[in-house]
Amino acid sequence: MRVGFIGLGNMGAAMAAGILESGAVSPSDVLLANRSRGKAEALAERFRGAKVVEDNRDAAERSDVLFVTVRTDQLLGVLKDISPVRAGVHVVVVNGAVPLVRLEEVCGAAVSKLVPSVTMERGRGVSLISHGPSVTGPQMGALGSLLSPSSLVKELPEGSMDAAADLTSCGPALIAEMMQQFAESGARHGIGRQDAWEMVLETLQGTALTLGSGEAADSLKDRVATKGGITEQGLKVLRSNLPQVFDQVMEVTLAKHAEARSRLSERS
Ligand SMILES: NC(=O)c1ccc[n+]([C@@H]2O[C@H](COP(=O)([O-])OP(=O)(O)OC[C@H]3O[C@@H](n4cnc5c(N)ncnc54)[C@H](OP(=O)(O)O)[C@@H]3O)[C@@H](O)[C@H]2O)c1
């Protein structure tokens, strides 16, 4: 299976590196295309054997699975440029704004949407997938096997992608912000800023390992927050404030998704 990547910016490069690092595909089966060639060359330098192709059409022509990882406003231009796509190619678009039916119409090929996470580069994170009507069972299987060594793959109906993307794709930034705010509060209460950050980071990693090993969140909280103790006071504050904060985050981000969708549908 030959795997092509068009667009090697923040997301495309992290995704290509995650997939290659995981061993899901050999570098010699990878084709790289980016508007400014240097980004493709840098990746080919890191993963010896990966090929930098002449242009986007070359990548489309020679790939079995083709990841298109450009920005929303660049997407339709790139897809129109490579279409009609060779029969049998599975186009995977890293963008939620254009409906799958429309994407398949533009490409004349099977298209899936993928919402990845930058943390794939570290072999962890969630890949959200939604398949267009023309995607075959073997194509679904092949995409899953490319992504699952570097991420947890979740297939969803197209309509559920936006809210899920908040949790998984925006998630690393949102969680980083929460952790910074936690550490900054420590710094405001007398701990050195660097020490506070290291304490929060290590505690985050320990907590993720504990929860990831199967302990339920409620059980962990019960073990830390003894009745009438200190942690319980902190939990009360979080419980009374966080539901509104997270609902507000969802509302503004979902509104932004809808805005991007309506801007694109006017243009396409
Ligand atoms: N960043 C994230 O965490 C994240 C997470 C999930 C999803 N996404 C999605 O991923 C997509 C890309 O975001 P990004 O942050 O990676 O953007 P980005 O850093 O701007 O990357 C876009 C890349 O596409 C290249 N490109 C633009 N037009 C092209 C063309 N005609 N042919 C070939 N390459 C072209 C650009 O090349 P140049 O070097 O010439 O500019 C750039 O390297 C967006 O839809 C975003 O919503 C991002």
PDBQT file of the ligand as one rigid body, heavy atoms in Angstrom, charges set to zero:
ROOT
HETATM    1  N1  LIG A 301      -2.972  21.884  14.066  1.00  0.00    +0.000 N 
HETATM    2  C1  LIG A 301      -3.738  20.958  14.645  1.00  0.00    +0.000 C 
HETATM    3  O1  LIG A 301      -3.607  20.569  15.805  1.00  0.00    +0.000 OA
HETATM    4  C2  LIG A 301      -4.850  20.336  13.878  1.00  0.00    +0.000 A 
HETATM    5  C3  LIG A 301      -5.551  19.305  14.469  1.00  0.00    +0.000 A 
HETATM    6  C4  LIG A 301      -6.520  18.678  13.733  1.00  0.00    +0.000 A 
HETATM    7  C5  LIG A 301      -6.819  19.101  12.467  1.00  0.00    +0.000 A 
HETATM    8  N2  LIG A 301      -6.152  20.118  11.910  1.00  0.00    +0.000 N 
HETATM    9  C6  LIG A 301      -6.519  20.503  10.554  1.00  0.00    +0.000 C 
HETATM   10  O2  LIG A 301      -5.436  20.225   9.681  1.00  0.00    +0.000 OA
HETATM   11  C7  LIG A 301      -5.494  21.128   8.579  1.00  0.00    +0.000 C 
HETATM   12  C8  LIG A 301      -4.138  21.763   8.408  1.00  0.00    +0.000 C 
HETATM   13  O3  LIG A 301      -3.834  22.545   9.552  1.00  0.00    +0.000 OA
HETATM   14  P1  LIG A 301      -2.338  22.910   9.923  1.00  0.00    +0.000 P 
HETATM   15  O4  LIG A 301      -2.372  23.480  11.289  1.00  0.00    +0.000 OA
HETATM   16  O5  LIG A 301      -1.447  21.723   9.679  1.00  0.00    +0.000 OA
HETATM   17  O6  LIG A 301      -2.036  24.054   8.800  1.00  0.00    +0.000 OA
HETATM   18  P2  LIG A 301      -0.621  24.517   8.223  1.00  0.00    +0.000 P 
HETATM   19  O7  LIG A 301       0.453  24.358   9.248  1.00  0.00    +0.000 OA
HETATM   20  O8  LIG A 301      -0.822  25.845   7.577  1.00  0.00    +0.000 OA
HETATM   21  O9  LIG A 301      -0.331  23.447   7.075  1.00  0.00    +0.000 OA
HETATM   22  C9  LIG A 301      -0.905  23.472   5.812  1.00  0.00    +0.000 C 
HETATM   23  C10 LIG A 301       0.157  22.949   4.850  1.00  0.00    +0.000 C 
HETATM   24  O10 LIG A 301      -0.452  22.792   3.574  1.00  0.00    +0.000 OA
HETATM   25  C11 LIG A 301       0.470  23.248   2.602  1.00  0.00    +0.000 C 
HETATM   26  N3  LIG A 301      -0.263  23.649   1.406  1.00  0.00    +0.000 N 
HETATM   27  C12 LIG A 301      -1.084  24.712   1.237  1.00  0.00    +0.000 A 
HETATM   28  N4  LIG A 301      -1.581  24.758  -0.015  1.00  0.00    +0.000 NA
HETATM   29  C13 LIG A 301      -1.040  23.690  -0.655  1.00  0.00    +0.000 A 
HETATM   30  C14 LIG A 301      -1.149  23.195  -1.967  1.00  0.00    +0.000 A 
HETATM   31  N5  LIG A 301      -1.897  23.794  -2.908  1.00  0.00    +0.000 N 
HETATM   32  N6  LIG A 301      -0.451  22.093  -2.291  1.00  0.00    +0.000 NA
HETATM   33  C15 LIG A 301       0.341  21.472  -1.380  1.00  0.00    +0.000 A 
HETATM   34  N7  LIG A 301       0.493  21.897  -0.116  1.00  0.00    +0.000 NA
HETATM   35  C16 LIG A 301      -0.200  22.986   0.252  1.00  0.00    +0.000 A 
HETATM   36  C17 LIG A 301       1.160  24.420   3.250  1.00  0.00    +0.000 C 
HETATM   37  O11 LIG A 301       2.396  24.650   2.594  1.00  0.00    +0.000 OA
HETATM   38  P3  LIG A 301       3.288  25.971   2.814  1.00  0.00    +0.000 P 
HETATM   39  O12 LIG A 301       4.438  25.509   3.612  1.00  0.00    +0.000 OA
HETATM   40  O13 LIG A 301       3.683  26.405   1.441  1.00  0.00    +0.000 OA
HETATM   41  O14 LIG A 301       2.444  27.001   3.501  1.00  0.00    +0.000 OA
HETATM   42  C18 LIG A 301       1.333  23.918   4.686  1.00  0.00    +0.000 C 
HETATM   43  O15 LIG A 301       2.536  23.195   4.867  1.00  0.00    +0.000 OA
HETATM   44  C19 LIG A 301      -6.584  22.168   8.889  1.00  0.00    +0.000 C 
HETATM   45  O16 LIG A 301      -7.756  21.819   8.210  1.00  0.00    +0.000 OA
HETATM   46  C20 LIG A 301      -6.787  21.997  10.378  1.00  0.00    +0.000 C 
HETATM   47  O17 LIG A 301      -8.099  22.316  10.756  1.00  0.00    +0.000 OA
HETATM   48  C21 LIG A 301      -5.158  20.738  12.582  1.00  0.00    +0.000 A 
ENDROOT
TORSDOF 0
